[in-house]
Amino acid sequence: MHRAFDERNIAFYSECNGSYFGDTETIQRLIEAEHKGMLEKLMVNHVLPEVSDRAWSDHLKQQVANANDQLKPRLNRTFLLEVTAYDVPGGARVVMDLLNGGEWAGVLRPEGTFQAEITYYALLKAGFPTMVRLETSEGSEEHGLVFADGKMTTVFGVPKTPIIARYEIEEGGQTCSVRRIKADNSFSDEQQLRDAKPPSTIDLAQSHNMTMLLGHYNLGDDTWSPASPGRIIKEGMLFGALYVDDIMAMRNCKFDMFSGQSLTRGECFLERFQRKAFGKNKVVERLCESSAKMELVGIFASHGGGKKQYFAMDTPTGRAMIDVVKKSIHNIQTGSDPAALLRSPQ
């Protein structure tokens, strides 16, 4: 540090009362070089590592914040898996083979439906399986999944129904509970009042395995497009995916036999459920309830196992069928659902 003072002529006082310094520029350069070396050593050994550590820590904190704010909600967003199987008894296994090994599995409900929520992260780890296998005592069948509106859906089988009843429905206004779910799974709830839906028709039947079917029947090709499987519960009927006209349940149905010229008229409370994804950041669920007047206007049935025909209740043939259907009506419990009209007479 003190090498600068080893210079021979630091200061000189002459006989002429004058003085001067020696090679001051050299001294200055030596001091600067020594200080520069010290500063460089300090920067290398202390300052730069500390700055680097702080930068790394700040960058890591920013990455963690971004992961919590953006990545985590996206990975945790859920897809709704809905499997429908017509004329398949409850308890059959629903299996998804995972591409990286293992499987996801569950069992069908009594009405032939299966529903589960799966996170995007779970799908990512599983390799995005796209097939579902249905395992029954008679064998197995595999179908592909359809991805739409935050759902993964597939349907097995074709509904088979001996008798189908057609109802006209006239609804009142709807009272709705709406839940808006954000990407981070936070949500907000609100109540809405919606206008009544316009009058419509709906078809109701009972399949061979006693599963209820609600939907729209096409007489021309003897198919449903689509049909929602359901089961009878104490207060009415509960339906699974695919929801037809968004109807999830019919509750507290009360019918009067032989009102006016129709076989039966009555009222039910309809519950409708919608779940729709808006981009990647929001899902809206809407559950609506409305009272509905229902009137049986016709029956699809076949004679001797032949092709089905439609018998309107306001025709002579339809009125002649009333006695047959009346026997079925007597077999139901008071206040039960309109599906009991479709059961075979005892």
C-alpha positions as CSV (number, residue, x, y, z in Angstrom):
1,M,0.0,0.0,0.0
2,H,2.9,2.4,0.8
3,R,5.1,1.7,-2.2
4,A,4.4,5.2,-3.5
5,F,6.4,6.7,-0.6
6,D,9.5,4.7,-1.6
7,E,10.1,7.3,-4.4
8,R,13.5,9.0,-4.0
9,N,12.3,12.6,-4.3
10,I,9.0,13.0,-2.7
11,A,9.7,16.7,-1.8
12,F,12.9,18.9,-2.1
13,Y,13.6,22.3,-0.5
14,S,16.3,24.2,-2.3
15,E,18.6,26.9,-1.1
16,C,16.7,29.4,-3.1
17,N,13.7,28.9,-0.9
18,G,11.9,26.9,-3.6
19,S,10.5,23.5,-3.4
20,Y,9.0,20.9,-5.7
21,F,7.7,17.4,-5.8
22,G,9.3,14.5,-7.5
23,D,7.6,12.2,-10.1
24,T,4.0,12.8,-8.9
25,E,2.4,11.2,-12.0
26,T,4.2,7.9,-11.3
27,I,2.9,8.1,-7.8
28,Q,-0.6,8.8,-8.9
29,R,-0.5,5.9,-11.4
30,L,0.8,3.5,-8.7
31,I,-1.9,4.6,-6.3
32,E,-4.6,4.2,-8.9
33,A,-3.4,0.8,-10.0
34,E,-3.3,-0.4,-6.4
35,H,-6.7,0.9,-5.7
36,K,-8.0,-0.6,-8.9
37,G,-6.6,-4.0,-8.0
38,M,-8.2,-3.8,-4.6
39,L,-11.6,-2.8,-6.1
40,E,-11.4,-5.6,-8.7
41,K,-10.6,-8.1,-6.0
42,L,-13.5,-6.8,-3.9
43,M,-15.8,-7.0,-6.9
44,V,-14.8,-10.5,-7.8
45,N,-14.8,-11.9,-4.3
46,H,-17.7,-10.1,-2.7
47,V,-19.8,-7.8,-4.8
48,L,-20.4,-9.8,-8.0
49,P,-21.3,-13.1,-6.1
50,E,-23.8,-11.1,-3.9
51,V,-25.3,-9.4,-6.9
52,S,-25.6,-12.7,-8.7
53,D,-27.2,-14.3,-5.7
54,R,-29.7,-11.5,-5.4
55,A,-30.5,-11.6,-9.1
56,W,-31.0,-15.4,-8.9
57,S,-33.2,-15.1,-5.8
58,D,-35.3,-12.3,-7.4
59,H,-35.6,-14.3,-10.6
60,L,-36.6,-17.4,-8.7
61,K,-39.2,-15.4,-6.7
62,Q,-40.6,-14.1,-9.9
63,Q,-40.8,-17.6,-11.3
64,V,-42.6,-18.8,-8.2
65,A,-45.0,-15.9,-8.4
66,N,-45.7,-16.6,-12.1
67,A,-46.2,-20.3,-11.3
68,N,-48.7,-19.5,-8.6
69,D,-50.5,-16.8,-10.6
70,Q,-50.6,-18.4,-14.0
71,L,-49.2,-21.9,-14.2
72,K,-50.8,-23.4,-11.1
73,P,-54.4,-22.4,-11.9
74,R,-54.0,-23.7,-15.4
75,L,-52.7,-27.1,-14.2
76,N,-55.4,-27.3,-11.6
77,R,-58.3,-26.5,-13.9
78,T,-60.6,-29.5,-14.3
79,F,-62.2,-31.4,-17.1
80,L,-65.5,-33.1,-16.5
81,L,-65.5,-36.8,-17.7
82,E,-68.9,-38.0,-18.6
83,V,-69.6,-41.6,-19.8
84,T,-73.0,-42.8,-20.8
85,A,-73.9,-46.5,-21.5
86,Y,-77.3,-47.5,-22.7
87,D,-78.8,-50.8,-21.6
88,V,-75.8,-51.7,-19.5
89,P,-76.4,-52.6,-15.9
90,G,-74.9,-50.4,-13.1
91,G,-71.7,-51.7,-11.7
92,A,-69.9,-52.2,-15.0
93,R,-66.3,-50.9,-14.9
94,V,-65.3,-47.7,-16.7
95,V,-61.5,-47.8,-17.4
96,M,-59.0,-45.3,-18.8
97,D,-55.6,-46.9,-19.6
98,L,-52.8,-44.4,-18.9
99,L,-50.1,-44.0,-21.5
100,N,-47.3,-44.1,-18.9
101,G,-48.8,-47.1,-17.2
102,G,-51.6,-47.8,-14.7
103,E,-55.2,-47.0,-15.1
104,W,-58.1,-44.8,-13.8
105,A,-61.2,-46.8,-13.1
106,G,-64.7,-46.4,-11.7
107,V,-68.1,-48.1,-11.9
108,L,-71.4,-47.1,-13.7
109,R,-74.2,-45.7,-11.7
110,P,-77.5,-47.6,-11.7
111,E,-78.8,-45.5,-14.6
112,G,-75.7,-46.2,-16.7
113,T,-73.7,-43.1,-16.3
114,F,-70.3,-42.2,-14.9
115,Q,-68.9,-38.8,-14.0
116,A,-65.6,-37.6,-12.6
117,E,-63.5,-34.4,-12.5
118,I,-59.9,-34.7,-13.7
119,T,-57.3,-31.9,-13.5
120,Y,-55.2,-30.8,-16.4
121,Y,-52.1,-31.7,-14.4
122,A,-53.3,-35.2,-13.9
123,L,-54.1,-35.6,-17.6
124,L,-50.6,-34.2,-18.4
125,K,-48.9,-36.7,-16.1
126,A,-51.0,-39.5,-17.5
127,G,-50.1,-38.7,-21.1
128,F,-53.5,-37.4,-22.1
129,P,-55.5,-40.6,-22.4
130,T,-58.1,-40.4,-25.2
131,M,-59.9,-43.7,-24.9
132,V,-62.4,-45.2,-22.4
133,R,-63.1,-48.9,-22.0
134,L,-66.3,-50.3,-20.7
135,E,-66.0,-53.7,-19.0
136,T,-69.0,-55.9,-18.4
137,S,-69.7,-59.6,-17.7
138,E,-70.2,-60.0,-21.5
139,G,-66.9,-58.5,-22.5
140,S,-65.4,-55.1,-23.1
141,E,-65.8,-52.2,-25.6
142,E,-63.6,-49.2,-26.1
143,H,-64.6,-45.7,-27.4
144,G,-62.7,-42.4,-28.0
145,L,-63.4,-39.3,-25.9
146,V,-64.8,-36.1,-27.3
147,F,-63.3,-32.9,-25.8
148,A,-65.6,-29.8,-25.9
149,D,-66.6,-27.0,-23.5
150,G,-64.4,-28.3,-20.7
151,K,-65.8,-31.8,-20.9
152,M,-64.7,-35.2,-22.1
153,T,-67.6,-37.4,-23.1
154,T,-68.4,-40.7,-24.8
155,V,-71.4,-42.9,-25.3
156,F,-71.8,-46.7,-25.4
157,G,-74.6,-48.6,-27.0
158,V,-78.0,-47.6,-28.4
159,P,-81.1,-47.1,-26.3
160,K,-83.8,-49.7,-26.8
161,T,-87.3,-48.9,-25.7
162,P,-90.6,-50.8,-26.3
163,I,-92.8,-47.8,-25.6
164,I,-92.1,-44.1,-25.8
165,A,-94.3,-41.3,-24.4
166,R,-94.3,-37.8,-25.9
167,Y,-95.2,-34.9,-23.6
168,E,-95.8,-31.3,-24.4
169,I,-94.2,-29.0,-21.9
170,E,-95.1,-25.4,-21.0
171,E,-92.8,-23.8,-18.5
172,G,-92.8,-20.8,-16.2
173,G,-89.9,-18.4,-15.6
174,Q,-86.6,-19.9,-14.3
175,T,-84.9,-19.2,-11.0
176,C,-81.2,-19.8,-11.5
177,S,-78.1,-20.1,-9.3
178,V,-75.0,-19.1,-11.3
179,R,-71.4,-19.9,-10.3
180,R,-68.4,-18.4,-12.1
181,I,-65.2,-20.3,-11.5
182,K,-61.9,-18.6,-12.3
183,A,-58.6,-20.3,-13.3
184,D,-57.4,-20.3,-9.7
185,N,-60.6,-22.1,-8.6
186,S,-61.9,-19.0,-6.8
187,F,-65.6,-18.5,-7.6
188,S,-68.5,-16.1,-7.2
189,D,-72.2,-16.9,-6.9
190,E,-75.3,-15.0,-7.9
191,Q,-79.0,-15.5,-8.4
192,Q,-80.7,-14.8,-11.7
193,L,-84.3,-14.8,-13.0
194,R,-84.7,-15.9,-16.6
195,D,-87.6,-15.8,-19.0
196,A,-89.7,-18.9,-19.5
197,K,-88.6,-21.2,-22.3
198,P,-91.0,-21.5,-25.3
199,P,-93.4,-24.6,-25.3
200,S,-91.7,-27.8,-26.5
201,T,-92.0,-31.5,-26.6
202,I,-90.0,-34.2,-24.9
203,D,-90.0,-37.9,-25.2
204,L,-89.8,-40.2,-22.1
205,A,-89.3,-44.0,-22.1
206,Q,-88.1,-46.9,-20.0
207,S,-85.5,-49.3,-21.5
208,H,-85.3,-53.0,-21.0
209,N,-83.0,-52.8,-18.0
210,M,-85.5,-50.4,-16.3
211,T,-83.3,-47.3,-17.0
212,M,-85.3,-44.2,-17.8
213,L,-84.6,-42.3,-21.0
214,L,-85.4,-38.6,-21.7
215,G,-84.8,-37.1,-25.1
216,H,-86.0,-36.7,-28.6
217,Y,-87.1,-39.8,-30.5
218,N,-86.9,-40.1,-34.3
219,L,-89.6,-42.4,-35.6
220,G,-88.2,-42.5,-39.1
221,D,-85.0,-44.4,-38.2
222,D,-86.0,-45.6,-34.7
223,T,-83.2,-43.6,-33.0
224,W,-82.8,-41.1,-30.2
225,S,-80.9,-37.9,-30.8
226,P,-79.9,-37.6,-28.1
227,A,-81.2,-39.5,-25.0
228,S,-80.3,-38.9,-21.4
229,P,-80.3,-41.9,-19.1
230,G,-81.9,-41.6,-15.7
231,R,-83.3,-43.4,-12.7
232,I,-86.4,-43.1,-10.6
233,I,-85.8,-41.6,-7.2
234,K,-88.2,-40.9,-4.3
235,E,-89.1,-37.4,-5.4
236,G,-89.0,-37.9,-9.2
237,M,-86.4,-38.7,-11.8
238,L,-82.7,-37.9,-11.9
239,F,-80.9,-37.8,-15.3
240,G,-77.2,-38.1,-16.3
241,A,-75.2,-36.9,-19.2
242,L,-75.8,-36.2,-21.9
243,Y,-78.3,-33.7,-20.6
244,V,-81.2,-33.2,-23.1
245,D,-82.4,-29.6,-23.2
246,D,-80.1,-29.3,-20.1
247,I,-82.7,-31.2,-18.0
248,M,-81.0,-32.8,-15.0
249,A,-84.0,-33.7,-12.9
250,M,-87.8,-33.8,-12.8
251,R,-89.0,-33.4,-9.2
252,N,-92.3,-33.4,-7.3
253,C,-94.4,-34.4,-10.3
254,K,-98.1,-34.6,-9.7
255,F,-100.5,-35.9,-12.4
256,D,-104.3,-36.1,-12.7
257,M,-105.7,-39.0,-14.7
258,F,-108.0,-38.3,-17.6
259,S,-108.0,-34.5,-17.4
260,G,-110.2,-33.3,-20.2
261,Q,-109.5,-35.1,-23.4
262,S,-105.9,-36.1,-22.6
263,L,-104.7,-39.2,-20.8
264,T,-102.9,-37.2,-18.2
265,R,-101.9,-33.7,-17.4
266,G,-99.8,-32.5,-14.5
267,E,-97.0,-30.4,-13.2
268,C,-93.3,-31.0,-12.5
269,F,-90.4,-29.0,-11.3
270,L,-87.7,-29.1,-13.9
271,E,-84.0,-28.7,-13.0
272,R,-81.7,-27.7,-15.7
273,F,-77.9,-27.7,-15.5
274,Q,-75.3,-26.0,-17.8
275,R,-71.6,-26.1,-17.5
276,K,-69.6,-24.1,-20.1
277,A,-66.0,-23.2,-20.4
278,F,-65.0,-19.7,-21.7
279,G,-61.4,-20.0,-22.9
280,K,-58.9,-21.3,-20.4
281,N,-59.6,-19.0,-17.5
282,K,-63.3,-19.3,-16.6
283,V,-66.1,-21.9,-16.3
284,V,-69.7,-20.9,-15.7
285,E,-72.1,-23.4,-14.0
286,R,-75.8,-22.6,-14.1
287,L,-78.6,-24.5,-12.2
288,C,-82.1,-23.4,-13.0
289,E,-85.5,-24.5,-11.7
290,S,-88.9,-23.9,-13.2
291,S,-92.4,-25.2,-12.8
292,A,-93.7,-27.0,-15.9
293,K,-97.1,-28.1,-17.1
294,M,-96.8,-31.4,-18.8
295,E,-99.4,-33.2,-21.0
296,L,-99.1,-36.6,-22.6
297,V,-100.0,-36.1,-26.3
298,G,-98.9,-39.4,-27.9
299,I,-97.2,-42.8,-27.6
300,F,-94.8,-44.5,-29.9
301,A,-95.4,-48.3,-29.8
302,S,-95.2,-51.3,-32.1
303,H,-97.6,-54.2,-32.7
304,G,-96.2,-57.7,-32.5
305,G,-92.6,-56.5,-32.5
306,G,-92.9,-54.7,-35.8
307,K,-91.9,-51.1,-36.6
308,K,-93.1,-48.5,-34.1
309,Q,-96.0,-46.2,-34.9
310,Y,-97.1,-43.0,-33.3
311,F,-100.5,-42.9,-31.7
312,A,-101.8,-39.4,-30.8
313,M,-103.9,-39.2,-27.7
314,D,-106.5,-37.0,-29.4
315,T,-107.4,-39.6,-32.0
316,P,-109.8,-42.6,-31.8
317,T,-106.9,-45.0,-31.7
318,G,-105.2,-43.0,-29.0
319,R,-108.3,-42.9,-26.9
320,A,-108.7,-46.7,-27.3
321,M,-105.3,-47.1,-25.7
322,I,-106.3,-45.3,-22.6
323,D,-107.7,-48.4,-20.9
324,V,-104.4,-50.2,-21.4
325,V,-102.3,-47.4,-20.0
326,K,-104.7,-46.9,-17.1
327,K,-103.7,-50.3,-15.7
328,S,-100.1,-49.1,-15.6
329,I,-101.1,-45.9,-13.9
330,H,-102.8,-47.8,-11.1
331,N,-99.5,-49.5,-10.3
332,I,-97.6,-46.3,-9.5
333,Q,-97.4,-44.6,-6.1
334,T,-99.3,-41.3,-5.7
335,G,-97.3,-38.3,-6.7
336,S,-94.7,-40.4,-8.6
337,D,-93.2,-39.4,-11.9
338,P,-94.8,-39.6,-15.4
339,A,-92.4,-42.4,-16.4
340,A,-94.6,-44.8,-14.6
341,L,-97.1,-44.5,-17.5
342,L,-94.6,-46.6,-19.5
343,R,-94.5,-49.6,-17.3
344,S,-96.2,-52.8,-18.5
345,P,-99.6,-53.5,-17.1
346,Q,-99.7,-56.3,-14.4
